[in-house]
Amino acid sequence: MKTVAPDEHDDLRDALRSLCAEFPAEYHRKHGAAASYPEEYINALTEAGWLSAMIPEEFGGSGLGLTEASIVMEEINRSGGNSGHCHGQMYNMSTLLRHGSDAQKARYMPGLASGKLRLQSMAVTEPTTGTDTTKLKTTAVRDGDDYIINGQKVFISRIQHSDLMILLARTTPLAEVKRKSQGLSVFIVDIHDAMKNGMSLNPIANMVGHETNEVFFDDLRIPAENLIGEEGKGFRYILDGLNAERTLIAAECIGDGYWFMEKATNYARERIVFDRPIGQNQGVQFPLARAFVAIEAANLMRFEACRRFDSHQDCGAQANMAKLLAADASWAAGNECLQTHGGFGFAQEYDIERKFRETRLFQVAPISTNLILSYVAEHILELPRSF
């Protein structure tokens, strides 16, 4: 299947596809069914340097941009894998890279580049606030050379396979700030130390096999030097990282979309019913063609968001729109792929039901499509705020 959107990264894609081919569908199917972590696969991606794409060369990384990082995520999903097992490494490190001190970057970046450290987790979401982030209740109170953390987070991914975590907490009470986005601060947390000194977790079983947890902080002490940037300005730092996250998620959805299209069109050409391939019927052709058009359009918006991020331009609108377009496109492609296969689409051996469940997540996370529509209405169309 050909793509229409221009691409100047053929060598990058070829190398990724060669590595991903070493882990066939049976491998991902096994881990999907068991909801287990594909350690060998992630290790291979790490050792090949793909997960350190955005780390500067001075720290041992590749010094590439969000554009290349997004292609890594896309190709993992396009190969039949699930980037949800490793995408946090990409967007979490952007918060540290852009806003961390020289000392913090010197301390953590070489280990992240080599794979000796993993920064897979970001603790922002809370059970009572959801996407109403500025009202989060987790607090960080300065006490001498430490901050004391108390509160709870939910849907926090990959803690079991991470060494470090990005944490957003309130350092100034909401009642004492002029704007509710003020008074929030970002910290880097050593997970291994925290689990011995006041942090606990409860795994959440879920339909997509993401390793996700409730996290509890009970007088957890972390060094004040773990504060990223300035105290009280963390909301802006997190938004910067979330733009990278949404763009990378868009790339994953695009990878899913192309996977669904390749699966569906191959089957439509081969499946003979009433003495003709079902792909000859316009009732099959047209929905697949429409799904493909949507994927290609989302792909272009993804690259525009990457371009703006890499050139340090405001990319909030493009990142959000890319995520919305790509999530809708992959979900539509998944539906059409399942419909094209009929009953076979529900059989685990075809892998469609697994990828179908995985791509459904992106209608809800990391931000729901409705919240993106609200963002576009308010910030681009200049309509009154709806919430």
C-alpha positions in Angstrom: 0.0 0.0 0.0 1.4 3.4 -1.0 1.2 6.6 1.0 0.6 9.9 -0.6 2.2 12.2 2.0 5.8 13.1 1.2 8.5 11.6 3.4 12.2 12.2 3.6 12.9 9.5 6.2 13.1 6.3 4.2 16.4 5.2 5.7 15.0 5.7 9.2 11.9 3.8 8.4 13.8 0.9 6.8 16.0 0.5 9.8 13.1 0.5 12.2 11.1 -2.0 10.1 14.1 -4.3 10.0 14.3 -4.3 13.8 10.5 -4.6 14.3 10.4 -7.6 11.9 12.4 -9.6 14.4 9.3 -9.5 16.6 6.5 -11.0 14.6 2.8 -10.9 15.2 2.9 -14.0 17.4 5.2 -12.2 19.9 2.9 -9.1 20.3 -0.2 -11.4 20.4 1.3 -13.4 23.3 2.0 -10.3 25.3 -1.3 -8.7 24.4 -3.2 -11.7 25.6 -1.3 -11.9 28.8 -1.2 -8.2 29.4 2.5 -8.6 29.9 5.4 -6.2 29.2 7.4 -6.9 26.0 10.7 -6.5 27.7 12.8 -8.0 24.9 11.2 -5.8 22.3 11.7 -2.6 24.4 15.3 -3.6 25.2 16.0 -4.0 21.5 14.6 -0.6 20.7 16.6 0.9 23.5 19.9 -0.7 22.6 19.5 0.4 19.0 19.1 4.0 20.2 15.6 4.6 19.0 14.2 5.6 22.4 17.0 8.2 22.8 16.3 9.9 19.5 15.6 13.3 21.1 18.5 13.3 23.5 21.3 15.6 22.4 24.5 14.0 21.1 26.5 15.5 24.0 24.6 13.2 26.4 24.9 10.1 24.1 21.6 10.5 22.2 20.9 10.9 18.5 20.1 14.6 18.7 17.1 14.2 16.5 13.8 16.1 16.8 10.1 15.3 17.5 9.7 14.6 13.8 12.0 11.6 13.9 10.7 10.5 17.3 7.2 10.5 15.9 8.3 8.2 13.1 9.7 5.8 15.6 6.3 5.6 17.4 4.5 5.3 14.1 6.6 2.5 12.8 6.3 0.5 16.1 2.5 0.6 15.7 2.6 0.0 12.0 4.6 -3.1 12.5 1.9 -4.5 14.8 3.5 -3.5 18.1 2.2 -1.1 20.8 4.1 2.1 21.5 2.2 2.5 24.7 4.9 0.3 26.3 7.6 2.9 25.6 6.2 6.3 24.4 6.6 7.9 27.8 10.4 7.8 27.4 10.0 10.2 24.4 7.7 12.9 25.7 8.7 12.8 29.4 12.3 13.5 28.6 11.3 16.6 26.6 10.1 18.2 29.9 13.5 17.6 31.4 15.4 18.6 28.3 13.6 21.9 27.8 13.2 23.0 31.4 15.7 21.0 33.6 18.9 22.5 34.9 22.3 21.7 33.5 23.0 19.7 36.6 19.8 17.6 36.2 20.5 17.0 32.5 24.1 16.0 33.2 22.9 13.6 35.9 20.1 11.9 34.1 20.5 12.2 30.3 23.5 9.9 29.8 21.7 7.1 31.6 18.5 7.7 29.6 20.5 7.7 26.4 22.3 4.4 27.2 19.2 2.7 28.5 20.5 2.3 32.1 17.7 4.6 33.2 14.1 4.8 32.1 11.8 7.8 32.4 8.5 6.2 31.3 6.1 7.7 33.9 4.4 11.0 34.2 2.1 11.6 37.3 -0.4 14.3 36.5 -3.9 12.8 36.4 -5.9 12.5 39.7 -9.1 10.6 40.4 -11.2 13.6 41.4 -9.9 16.1 38.8 -9.2 14.2 35.6 -8.3 16.7 32.9 -9.1 19.7 35.2 -5.4 19.7 36.0 -5.2 23.0 37.7 -7.4 21.8 40.6 -5.2 18.8 41.4 -4.9 18.1 45.1 -1.4 16.5 45.4 0.8 18.9 47.4 4.5 19.5 47.6 5.5 21.4 50.7 9.0 22.7 51.2 10.7 21.5 54.3 14.4 22.6 54.5 16.3 20.8 51.7 13.3 18.6 50.8 9.8 18.7 49.5 7.1 16.6 51.2 4.6 15.1 48.8 1.1 14.0 49.8 -1.8 13.0 47.5 -3.0 10.5 44.9 -2.6 10.0 41.2 -4.4 7.6 38.9 -3.8 6.0 35.4 -0.1 6.4 35.8 1.7 4.2 33.3 4.8 2.0 33.3 6.0 2.6 36.9 7.0 -1.1 37.1 9.4 -0.5 34.2 10.6 2.9 35.0 13.4 4.3 37.2 12.2 7.9 37.1 8.9 9.8 37.1 7.8 13.3 36.2 5.4 14.5 39.0 3.1 17.6 39.0 2.1 18.8 42.4 0.7 22.0 43.9 3.3 24.1 45.8 1.1 27.1 46.5 -2.5 26.6 47.6 -5.1 27.4 44.9 -6.7 30.1 47.2 -3.4 32.0 47.2 -2.7 32.4 43.5 -4.2 34.9 41.0 -4.6 32.4 38.3 -5.4 28.7 38.9 -2.5 27.6 36.6 -0.1 29.2 38.9 1.5 27.5 42.0 2.0 24.1 40.3 5.5 22.7 40.2 7.2 19.8 38.4 9.6 17.3 40.0 11.6 14.4 39.0 11.2 11.4 41.3 13.5 8.4 41.8 10.9 5.6 41.8 13.0 3.0 43.5 13.8 5.4 46.4 10.2 6.6 46.6 8.8 3.1 46.8 10.7 2.7 50.1 9.8 6.0 51.6 6.2 6.9 51.2 5.0 6.1 47.6 2.8 3.0 47.0 0.8 1.9 44.0 -2.1 -0.3 43.1 -2.2 -1.7 39.5 -5.3 -1.2 37.4 -6.3 -4.0 35.1 -7.6 -2.7 31.8 -8.8 -3.7 28.4 -5.7 -2.5 26.4 -3.0 -4.1 28.5 -1.4 -0.8 29.4 0.6 -1.1 32.6 -1.2 1.5 34.6 -1.6 2.3 38.3 -3.1 4.2 41.1 -0.3 6.0 43.0 -0.4 7.2 46.6 2.0 9.6 48.3 2.2 9.6 52.1 4.8 12.1 53.4 7.1 11.2 50.6 10.3 13.3 50.9 12.2 14.2 47.7 15.3 16.5 47.5 14.6 20.1 46.6 17.2 19.8 43.9 14.7 17.5 42.1 12.5 20.5 41.3 12.5 21.1 37.5 12.7 24.8 36.6 11.1 27.4 38.8 8.7 26.7 41.6 5.1 27.6 40.6 5.7 27.5 36.9 5.2 23.8 36.4 1.9 24.0 34.5 3.6 25.7 31.6 6.4 23.1 31.6 3.9 20.2 31.6 1.9 21.8 28.7 5.1 21.9 26.7 5.6 18.2 27.3 2.0 17.4 26.6 2.3 19.0 23.1 5.0 16.4 22.4 2.9 13.7 23.9 -0.2 14.5 21.8 1.9 14.7 18.6 3.6 11.3 19.4 0.2 9.8 20.1 -1.0 11.1 16.8 1.9 9.3 15.1 1.0 6.1 16.9 -2.6 6.4 15.7 -1.3 6.9 12.2 0.8 3.8 12.5 -2.3 1.9 13.7 -4.3 3.3 10.8 -1.8 2.2 8.2 -1.7 -1.3 9.9 -5.4 -1.6 9.6 -5.5 -0.4 6.0 -2.8 -2.9 4.9 -4.5 -5.7 6.8 -7.9 -4.8 5.3 -6.8 -4.2 1.7 -4.7 -7.4 1.5 -7.7 -9.4 2.8 -10.1 -7.6 0.4 -8.0 -8.5 -2.6 -7.7 -12.2 -1.5 -11.1 -13.0 -0.1 -13.4 -14.5 -2.8 -17.1 -14.4 -2.2 -19.7 -15.0 -5.0 -16.8 -15.7 -7.4 -15.1 -12.3 -7.0 -12.8 -10.6 -4.5 -14.8 -8.6 -2.0 -12.5 -5.7 -2.7 -14.1 -5.4 -6.1 -17.3 -4.3 -4.4 -17.7 -0.5 -3.9 -19.5 -1.3 -0.6 -16.1 -2.5 0.6 -13.9 -0.1 -1.5 -15.5 3.2 -0.5 -15.3 3.0 3.3 -11.6 1.8 3.0 -10.8 4.6 0.6 -12.4 7.2 3.0 -10.5 5.8 5.9 -7.2 6.0 4.0 -7.9 9.7 3.0 -8.4 10.6 6.7 -5.2 8.9 7.7 -3.2 10.8 5.1 -4.7 14.1 6.2 -3.9 13.4 9.8 -0.4 12.5 8.8 0.2 16.0 7.3 -1.1 17.7 10.5 1.2 15.4 12.5 4.3 16.6 10.6 3.2 20.3 10.9 2.9 19.9 14.7 6.4 18.3 14.7 7.9 21.0 12.5 6.6 23.7 14.9 7.7 21.9 18.0 11.2 21.3 16.6 11.6 25.0 15.7 10.4 26.0 19.2 7.2 27.6 17.8 3.8 27.5 19.5 2.3 24.2 18.4 -0.6 23.7 20.9 -3.2 24.0 18.2 -1.4 21.7 15.7 -0.6 19.1 18.4 -4.2 18.9 19.5 -5.7 18.8 16.0 -3.2 16.2 14.9 -4.2 14.0 17.9 -7.9 14.5 17.1 -7.6 13.8 13.4 -5.3 10.8 13.9 -7.4 9.2 16.7 -10.5 9.5 14.6 -8.8 8.2 11.5 -7.3 5.1 13.3 -10.6 4.3 14.9 -12.4 4.5 11.6 -9.8 2.4 9.9 -10.0 -0.1 12.7 -13.8 -0.3 12.3 -13.5 -0.8 8.5 -10.8 -3.4 8.9 -12.9 -5.4 11.3 -16.0 -5.1 9.1 -14.0 -6.2 6.0 -12.8 -9.3 7.8 -16.3 -10.1 9.1 -16.2 -12.9 11.7 -12.5 -13.5 11.2 -11.8 -10.0 12.6 -12.9 -11.2 16.0 -10.4 -14.1 16.0 -7.3 -13.4 18.0 -5.0 -15.0 15.4 -5.8 -12.1 13.0 -4.6 -9.5 15.6 -7.3 -7.1 14.6 -9.3 -7.3 17.9 -6.1 -6.5 19.8 -5.2 -3.5 17.7 -8.8 -2.5 17.7 -8.8 -2.3 21.5 -5.5 -0.5 21.6 -6.5 2.2 19.2 -9.9 2.8 20.9 -8.0 4.2 23.9 -7.0 7.3 22.0 -10.5 8.6 21.8 -10.1 9.0 25.6 -6.4 9.4 26.4 -4.2 11.2 26.8 -6.8 13.8 26.3 -10.4 13.1 25.1 -11.5 14.2 21.7 -14.2 16.4 23.3 -11.6 18.4 25.2 -9.7 19.0 22.0 -12.8 20.3 20.4 -13.3 22.6 23.3 -9.7 23.8 22.9 -10.2 24.5 19.2 -13.5 26.3 19.9 -12.1 28.5 22.6 -8.5 29.2 21.5 -8.8 29.2 17.7 -12.5 30.1 17.0 -12.5 32.5 19.9 -15.8 31.2 21.2 -16.8 31.5 24.9 -15.1 29.0 27.2 -17.4 26.1 27.8 -16.0 24.8 31.1 
